[in-house]
């Protein structure tokens, strides 16, 4: 006969049974527990192998080297030409140039992503976005992954891509480390630039202004309209469109044209990214986009539609193909872990224009005030095109404040090695002044070769058109002209050729240009 258990022993047994059922103490738990059902499968594997699954999260902090959670892209002006930052830049470029062109982390492969004549084309080559609202986001992604490749190649875990602040009057020549020493021993030097550039010639002040672009409060405009900061809306990727947004036209296009000249790489989109100055130039354009966002007043990036969801392909520092969308690059510090050092535009200048309201550019209500076919050829000399506008006020377009727009269409620009300042109603004998009443903006096209030949003729399916269209807001200019006694509607357009400046520019400051042509001028009330 078994002895009876005491109440205490029964309680102990129950406690022991309960402990085993619950898995024991914490220190006895399996350090690598296995899921019991498929629903608990770790989803991070999918996200790392297929980046199209979810691109709305921040770039993982593991991509950022220790000690530099957020990189600061420096102003080139602040860097010591003989310092560690420039040494790292040179080292990174040299290492990338030493890699075979088939390596996605090589200098040539990265340059060819923007554009190339090389064949056969490799993955992601010839995919730059110009002439549409994808321009800014695509180039931000492009710079971001290029910078990561360059950082690893440089051997400096804290390296960040500098920007060239050419709007600063002390930085109108390309930075000295990119032109001296002049030769193969300097990986930042290339001979394929406009005559005078490598001698320290300066770009004109009007080539660097972004005042007009910053005044626009709308990021995008309807297809066919360049009346926005970021460019025309399109349903999908366009390798090269013919209608340029304000920041792309000026200063982006102008700097490409004036630095590259007639035969240099920077003025040919198929070769531009082979010049190291390309990356410093685009870092500055990217910086200006950040400044535009920070100014408020209704300025904001697209929140829905193809701009946010369109996937583009690039390569990371390990040569791995990566896909990214616009919604992944709207906040550089939070999503991409970089920011910019101070530079021009951080504070609006006293000459800043009044904000241009976005409302008129969100509908299709347009009234053509002037529509004139004026086949015109521009060369090295100043030219004028007769144009008149009704001297009295025109009734506003229904549905909000109205703006007057000057539109120049059918532009065949080629690579003339210069650009043109455009003035309206400039009195005879008056000295052109890009800060004065009559200044409209600049005319230059980046994306055409010999007199209108598309730089991407082999990719017609990805391009909208060969000829280009430029639009300029002239509302305030016309209002001031109409307020003058005796104004009879003279709005003649004056085109003033501009080349490099300074003693180093020499006789090539305004080259014997190839012809620049356009077909039609309109003045539109919107």
C-alpha angles and dihedrals in degrees: 000000000000118000115251115257117242119237088247094056092048090053091050091051092051091050091049092050091050092051093053091047092055095050101259129259122345092253090061095055119118105260090211106038115190121227114253095211137030090247091073094057112138106257095196089085091062092048094053096046097041111034092181089072096079122354098164097091126088120269103270114261089231086075089063117081115245114272095024107075091159118023121215115217104218131225105251089225091067096053123099108238087221096039133109096262094058090042089055091047091052092045093051094049092046092051092048091049091052093060122092117264090244091064109094089215093056124108094243096047091050092048091049091057086072095045142314147171090217118118144243093036117232129213113303095004118141094018103124115135118225135161095026140073090271090071098092100038095046093051092047090056090044093053093044095058093038088055091052091051091047092048093055092044091050093057090226111116090197097051118131128182113258124225128224108230098199093166087071104093090224093057104051092117116071109265114283096237088063093057105028128098090031109215148057091299088071110064090194093061124089126174092211097093135104114289108270097023094098090046091059102265113163132235113237119261092245090058090064104045120117098172095111093049094049091054092066111091096190118082096203138027133199118284109282094028126100093188097118140077095246106030145257122327117250131174096234146356118321117189091204127359124190099226115075127204119230101262091043092052095045127055097351100060094036094055092048092052098044096044095045097041120183098324108014125111098245094066093052113071090206090061106022098100091058088073112080090219088068091072094048090048093051092046086059093049089050089050091052089054089055090050091050090054092049094055094072119194091131095315109146141142121251111281100195141021133045094327089067099039108033110116121223127185128230137150130250128220091278094054092254116147110244130189125209141172136210094257087063095062108044095102113043097189098046101035105027101024099233139104137176134258116233119290145144115322098028086115120033112251122236087251093057114133124240113267113273108227116238097216099088092054098055097071138044100246104130134155119196108221097176127019112174131165105217112167099204135179120202122199136157095308130075112269136194133204119200113237134161133193127193104274093218126073115274119224113263121255110254116256108049144329114341129224132197116227131193110212123191112194139188095030117179104187110159116175105309096157094238143059134222131240108219122216130181124209093358107172118237111272094016116134111241111246121183090205094049137094099269100049113115104173141271135302119215133124127214109195105051130089126190107014099317101334105143114248086220101041090145090060101053090143089065097045131077100207144332100231116070136226126207126192129198129189107232100168097116093040093054092044091055093046092050091051091060117098113253097017107158099181101273105162098159111168119231121198115202116191115226129194137164119315137213135055091292092061091071121173092334094068089108106022126208090269131215112242121283115200139184132178113203144022125203134181110204132189110215 
